[in-house]
Structures are given as C-alpha cells and as structure tokens.
Amino acid sequence: MNTKVEIKPSEKLLKLPKYIFAELDEWKEEARAKGQDLIDLGIGNPDGATPYTIVDAAVESVRRPESHGYPSFRGKKEFRNAISQWMKKRYNVDIDPDTEIQTLSGAKEGLAMTALAYTNPGDINIVPDPYYPVLSRGTWVASGEILHLPLTPENNFLPDLDSIPEDVARRAKLFFVNYPNNPTGAMATKEFFEKLIKFCTKYNILLVSDLAYAEICYGGRRPISIFELEGAKDIAVEFHSFSKTFNMAGWRIGFVVGKKEYIDTIHNMKTNFDYGTSNLVQDAAVKALTMDFSNADHVRMNYERRSNFVAQRLQALGWDAKPLQATMYFWLKVPNGYDSKTFCRMVLDKTGVVLTPGIAFGTHSDKFFRLSIVQPDARLHEAFDRLAAAGIRFV
Ligand code: PLP
C-alpha cells in the first residue's frame, strides 16, 4: 500500500509556541558538532548531588515490597505528615495533612494541572512577564487568555496591580506568581503579597503561588509562605518543589498546599491523568523534610559563594551586578544594539558560553538574558575568562 498516512497533532498543540529552550538545544548541538567546549550557564538543573541521607532512604525503600505497588493518589500518609510538620517548622503555618496537601511529581506538572483544572475557554489568567514557561502553558491548552504584567527593574520585578483594567480583573480566574523569581532572582515583599491577597479576594481570583525556590535565598533572607498572611487560605494555593532545595530535580517530587476545596480540584484533575509519585521517591522526600537541615544548607551556601564572585566578575565586564538575593540566576541587560537572541548566539559562537535569551521567558524580556551559576566554580571562572578574552562587555 502506498497511501500516505498523516496524523496531525491537535490544533492546540500546534498552536503552542516553539519552546525557545528547544531552539537553544539546537544551537548547543551545532556548537558541539563544531568541536566547541561548551560552558552551559543557560541551565537551571542543580549541579550537585542529592544529600546521601536522602539517597539512603530511597535505597532502603526500594528493597521493601510495599514500595513496589501503585502509590496513593494523594501521597503517602507519612509524606503528608512530614509536609505538614515542615510547613509548621519553616513558616509557622497550619496545614491539615489529610485534606490540604496533594503530592506532585514536581511543581511543574502541578502548575499545568491547576490551569487545566480551573480555566474555561475565554477565562483570563494573569501571569507576570518574564515567567517560567509552564505558568502559561496550561492556560493555552485550556483555550484561556493571558494578561501579562511586565516585571522590570523599575517596579522591583513586582507586577503593578493598579495597571489591571477593571473589566479584565472581573474576568480573571487565576493569578500566577513566583517569588523567589525565576528568571529575575527577585523576592517579593510582605506588603506586595498583602496587596495581592486583597486584590484576589476582591475579584474572586485563585492566587497560585510558585515557591519552587523557597530555600534558595541568601544573606539571611527567608522566603514568605503566602499562608503566613491573613486571608490567604481562602484564595490561594502554594507549590513547593524538592528540585532546588535538596538537589532532587531528577527525582520528580513536589507538593501543593491549600484549602481542601482547591486541593480536591487539583487532585481530581490529576487522578484522571496519572497514578502519583513513586513510593520510594516519597520515602526519600520524607527523609529530606525530617533530616537535620544542615544537610541541605550546603546547597544554598554553595550558590551564595558563587553568586558573590560572579557578581564581581560581571562588574569587571561593565555590568551593574550585585550578589543575588535568591535563586541561581543573574538577570542582566544585553549590551546596546542587541536583542536577546542575537546577543546570546554571538556569545555562544565566540566563546562557547551558553546563556539564555530573555525572550525565552516572555515577550517583555528581549533586552535581558539569564546567566545561571549552576556550574562548578572553576568552570564559572573559565566562562568569565573567555568572555573577557573575547571582549564581551556591557556597553
Ligand atoms: N517553578 C519554577 C519557577 C521553576 O524555575 C521550576 C524549575 O526550574 C519549577 C517550578 C519546576 O519545579 P519542579 O522541578 O518541582 O517541577
């Protein structure tokens, strides 16, 4: 038979914009094929190992036959208890382990599921820009609309709630925020969160707070859980991840906390699509939440040390860079005369140093790029030696 078979993906999938990270991968492939030694400052994948006590807990668990069956949809009772105690210890927040927690295979899938669970065609979801891409993907697939609010150095990377038109606020369903923020490295103030809670309450909007970088703050700063603030429980859910705090990105585990009715909705969406997170990964995560925290402190301290010397090396090249407040990312202006893709491509071609163009994080960000400090110190220094030798500076 020579009938030509053509089975097309759905219109929705075809309409999703090309993931710029996929294009970046193509650039890297081309550069490697030319024999270039790449130093990848584009990635957010933690470079360190998971603390050994956590690994040991997974090894013990995999030997137990009860770990081998399907996991519970909500997550193991021991895991939910550990989460509840963690929320009390770290934030002094009360979370009911039986009704206010859903285990996730990473925050990313949960954020997408939440948009799918709540968005009807034509609903508006609010997403500050730049943003971690998944914050918009669920809305697109659900045929919702997005209002982007620009995050700029002038507004301290906090969205201007007063700029939202009244009719848009009335149609809005979800408001996504992510602080500490990827890619800008910004943290939100208590005053901002208080204003946001009032806004969401007034307009009947579910506030979706992504706390994936919760523990990656420096200089004695601490993250705010939205539930520390009055009124949040009625209108918010909060996403947590093990990927950055415990160097567990490849294990795929996180959780969402919030009022029963919201958790039930996310749970309902999830149960239709997956079976939950592997039991042995949950057992490892229990250890992560209950072990002596100094085991995880070294992850943060390592980034803090790098952030200090990277800021100095950036300053030497003309960038107005300060040591980071949080996250592993410097968010920097491209030199005059460049857009973000042209600049990052030029740097890659000349030096083998990979940077992420700002445009990967939203349409308002074409004058910025992201530099990640997730490489060993020696490689970071080498990257800056190469930039200096190639005459790449901020002008
Ligand atoms: N949220 C933000 C802002 C992120 O940057 C990331 C990963 O880089 C995630 C969520 C994903 O977290 P997880 O690995 O738990 O899916």
Residues whose N, C-alpha, C, O or C-beta is under 5 A from the ligand:
A	BS01	PLP	G44 S105 G106 A107 K108 E109 Y132 N178 N182 D210 A212 S241 F242 S243 A249 I253 G254
